[in-house]
């Protein structure tokens, strides 16, 4: 939703543009960057669209438990149980002012220890019978 006043437009405060700060756009005498006049700071011409837009994100963010649960496909309750394991097995975390944060890369490294191939119970049975590859 945009409010119009003559040839001037203000973005609605609830729009995604408001997250970046309000930007005044004069549709009659501006370019895509909101700069008045014919040229932007980067030397582009009015009416031209940039070839690409680069959006930066944090590659290794700290995640609260709710976000980590969504990322991992686990419940918050299960994650809390992993936090309470003995120190050498527990999920590494940061406790900041009552909030629990987990760095995504540390979670990925921690969960990698639970990787398995095939059926673990079958491998265990074969090992007990001495039929595994190491015993042959």
Secondary structure, DSSP 8 states (H G I E B T S, - for coil): -EEEETTEEEE-TTSHHHHT---EEETTSB-TT--BSSB-TT--BTT---S-------SS-EEEHHHHHHHHT--HHHHHHHHTS-TTTS---EEETTEEEEEHHHHHHHHHTT---S-HHHHHHHHHHT-STTT-
